Every structure is written in C-alpha cells, then in structure tokens.
Amino acid sequence: MAPWGAGVVLVVGAVLQLIGEMLQSAGSWQISFDLAPAHQVGQYQGFFGTGVPLARTLGPLLLTSLLVTWEVPGWLLLGALFLVTALGMGAVVRWAEQDRARRRPVGERGGDGTADRPGVLRTSPSTLLPSRVPPSSSRFQPPPACRLVIV
C-alpha cells in the first residue's frame, strides 16, 4: 500500500473511532441515569463509575494474557468478546427498561405512555434530571455541551 493510502486508512479509522466514542459516551451516560430509580441515582452512578477504573486495572492483564501469550487466537477471542458485548447491549437495556417499567408504580409512568413501551427511553433533560433529584437538594444542570448531545 502506498504511504498516502496508509494515511487515508489511519484518518478514516480515527474518524470512525471518534464517532463511536461520542455515541458510546452519550448513550452510556443516558442509560446510567435513565434506568436508575429516582431514589438511587447516586448509587447507580457510583457503581457505573467503577467501570473505567476496573477496566484500567484488569485491562493490561487481560490484553497481555490474550494478545502476547495466545497471539492470533487471543486477537480472535478479543474480537468475539467485543462483538458479543456490542450485540448484547441492546437486549440488556430493553430487558432492564421493561423490568423497571414493570416495577414502577402506575402513578409514575408518564402520560405519554413511553414508560410502558419497551425500547423507549425518556431522554431529554426536562424529563430525566428533574424527576431524579429530590426537591430538597440543588438540581444538577449538565454543561451546555452535554445538553446539546442528549436533547
């Protein structure tokens, strides 16, 4: 491959990774807030926040074991792990959403019916944040950049 072709491949790969990270970041942030019960948002956020430190702790061991020791089979196993995880995410969120809707009292289920429909998350700051924060505390307002991403 010509040097300019390799450069194009690298730029396209970097752009795809950028787009993927932006979508993942916004989506995971929303899921972590939207599926938490109103009285347990802090607990859910605390648990959700342990994911990155856990990955930074166990990631080097896992990658070294898979990629250096197992070589090509390790790469294939890692790719399969990423694929299964990505494909399973939608099903897991739908299940959690249905479970949450089933457990929520009828009075808390929004008049638009979205809380009762599987596959639909309530996704704007006006429906997400105010209902999650107790009235006695100060309300969290995401920075303007976050509001643009999730609205």
VEXSEDREN-746695 format. One record per residue (C-alpha): residue in one letter; x, y, z. Coordinates in Angstrom, 2 decimals, decimal comma. Last residue first. Example, Ala and Ser with C-alpha at 12.3 -4.5 7.8 and 13.67 -1.06 7.14 Angstrom:
VEXSEDREN-746695
SITE  residu        u        v        w
SITE       S    13,67    -1,06     7,14
SITE       A    12,30    -4,50     7,80
This chain:
VEXSEDREN-746695
SITE  residu        u        v        w
SITE       V   -31,62    16,65    23,57
SITE       I   -28,76    14,40    24,71
SITE       V   -25,77    15,88    22,88
SITE       L   -26,75    19,54    23,10
SITE       R   -27,43    19,26    26,82
SITE       C   -24,00    17,74    27,33
SITE       A   -22,27    20,68    25,60
SITE       P   -24,27    23,16    27,70
SITE       P   -22,91    21,71    30,97
SITE       P   -25,30    19,42    32,83
SITE       Q   -27,53    21,06    35,43
SITE       F   -27,80    19,20    38,73
SITE       R   -30,61    20,42    40,93
SITE       S   -29,88    21,60    44,45
SITE       S   -31,33    19,38    47,12
SITE       S   -34,72    19,50    48,88
SITE       P   -36,70    18,65    45,73
SITE       P   -35,08    15,20    45,42
SITE       V   -33,25    14,79    42,11
SITE       R   -34,35    12,16    39,58
SITE       S   -37,55    13,77    38,25
SITE       P   -35,72    16,99    37,43
SITE       L   -32,95    15,16    35,54
SITE       L   -34,69    12,96    33,00
SITE       T   -37,89    14,54    31,76
SITE       S   -36,57    18,07    31,13
SITE       P   -33,08    16,73    30,45
SITE       S   -34,41    14,76    27,49
SITE       T   -34,32    11,03    27,01
SITE       R   -37,21     9,01    28,31
SITE       L   -36,10     5,63    26,99
SITE       V   -38,20     3,66    24,53
SITE       G   -37,40     0,03    23,70
SITE       P   -40,27    -1,44    25,69
SITE       R   -43,35     0,79    25,90
SITE       D   -44,75     1,44    29,38
SITE       A   -42,53     4,42    30,23
SITE       T   -43,32     5,94    26,85
SITE       G   -47,03     6,07    27,57
SITE       D   -47,30     9,84    27,02
SITE       G   -48,89    10,34    30,42
SITE       G   -45,73     9,43    32,31
SITE       R   -45,49     6,23    34,41
SITE       E   -45,06     7,46    37,97
SITE       G   -48,71     6,99    39,01
SITE       V   -48,68     3,36    37,79
SITE       P   -45,98     2,42    40,33
SITE       R   -42,66     1,39    38,76
SITE       R   -41,74    -2,29    38,98
SITE       R   -42,99    -3,24    35,50
SITE       A   -41,42    -0,16    33,91
SITE       R   -38,07    -1,00    35,54
SITE       D   -38,20    -4,61    34,32
SITE       Q   -39,11    -3,49    30,81
SITE       E   -36,24    -0,99    30,77
SITE       A   -33,78    -3,52    32,16
SITE       W   -34,79    -6,03    29,46
SITE       R   -34,52    -3,41    26,71
SITE       V   -31,09    -2,35    28,03
SITE       V   -29,88    -5,98    28,06
SITE       A   -31,16    -6,63    24,54
SITE       G   -29,49    -3,51    23,16
SITE       M   -26,16    -4,30    24,84
SITE       G   -25,99    -7,91    23,64
SITE       L   -24,70    -7,10    20,15
SITE       A   -21,91    -4,90    21,48
SITE       T   -20,84    -7,41    24,14
SITE       V   -20,91   -10,32    21,71
SITE       L   -18,83    -8,37    19,18
SITE       F   -16,29    -7,14    21,75
SITE       L   -15,81   -10,68    23,13
SITE       A   -15,51   -12,09    19,60
SITE       G   -12,80    -9,54    18,79
SITE       L   -10,93   -10,44    22,00
SITE       L   -11,18   -14,15    21,17
SITE       L    -9,88   -13,55    17,64
SITE       W    -6,98   -11,45    18,94
SITE       G    -6,16   -14,15    21,50
SITE       P    -6,32   -16,88    18,83
SITE       V    -3,75   -14,82    16,84
SITE       E    -1,23   -14,36    19,73
SITE       W    -2,15   -16,53    22,75
SITE       T     0,57   -15,29    25,13
SITE       V     1,02   -11,76    23,83
SITE       L    -2,54   -10,97    22,82
SITE       L    -4,67   -12,76    25,36
SITE       S    -2,58   -12,67    28,51
SITE       T    -1,20    -9,19    27,85
SITE       L    -4,66    -7,91    26,96
SITE       L    -6,25    -9,38    30,08
SITE       L    -3,51    -8,19    32,43
SITE       P    -3,45    -4,71    30,87
SITE       G    -7,25    -4,44    31,03
SITE       L    -7,73    -5,51    34,66
SITE       T    -6,87    -2,23    36,37
SITE       R    -7,81     0,22    33,62
SITE       A   -11,03    -1,71    33,01
SITE       L   -11,87    -1,60    36,73
SITE       P   -11,12     2,12    36,85
SITE       V   -13,43     2,65    33,84
SITE       G   -16,31     0,54    35,14
SITE       T   -16,39     1,87    38,71
SITE       G   -18,37     4,93    37,60
SITE       F   -21,46     2,84    36,92
SITE       F   -21,47     1,69    40,54
SITE       G   -21,24     5,25    41,83
SITE       Q   -23,78     6,47    39,28
SITE       Y   -26,23     3,75    40,33
SITE       Q   -25,77     4,57    44,00
SITE       G   -26,22     8,28    43,34
SITE       V   -29,36     7,71    41,26
SITE       Q   -30,96     5,52    43,94
SITE       H   -34,15     7,38    44,98
SITE       A   -35,27     8,15    41,41
SITE       P   -34,70     4,57    40,25
SITE       A   -31,76     4,32    37,84
SITE       L   -32,53     3,25    34,26
SITE       D   -32,44     6,74    32,79
SITE       F   -29,28     7,95    34,50
SITE       S   -26,89     5,16    33,51
SITE       I   -28,60     4,79    30,14
SITE       Q   -28,09     8,47    29,36
SITE       W   -24,40     8,48    30,23
SITE       S   -23,90     5,22    28,33
SITE       G   -25,52     6,66    25,23
SITE       A   -23,67     9,97    25,26
SITE       S   -20,28     8,32    25,76
SITE       Q   -20,92     5,49    23,34
SITE       L   -22,05     7,85    20,58
SITE       M   -19,06    10,14    21,05
SITE       E   -16,68     7,18    21,28
SITE       G   -18,03     5,67    18,06
SITE       I   -17,76     8,96    16,18
SITE       L   -14,16     9,44    17,29
SITE       Q   -13,29     5,83    16,47
SITE       L   -14,72     6,23    12,97
SITE       V   -12,76     9,46    12,49
SITE       A    -9,52     7,80    13,65
SITE       G   -10,07     4,84    11,33
SITE       V   -10,72     7,15     8,36
SITE       V    -7,54     9,09     9,18
SITE       L    -5,47     5,90     9,50
SITE       V    -6,80     4,45     6,23
SITE       V    -6,10     7,73     4,42
SITE       G    -2,53     7,78     5,77
SITE       A    -1,99     4,18     4,66
SITE       G    -3,18     5,15     1,20
SITE       W    -0,79     8,14     1,15
SITE       P     2,10     5,81     2,01
SITE       A     1,24     3,45    -0,85
SITE       M     0,00     0,00     0,00
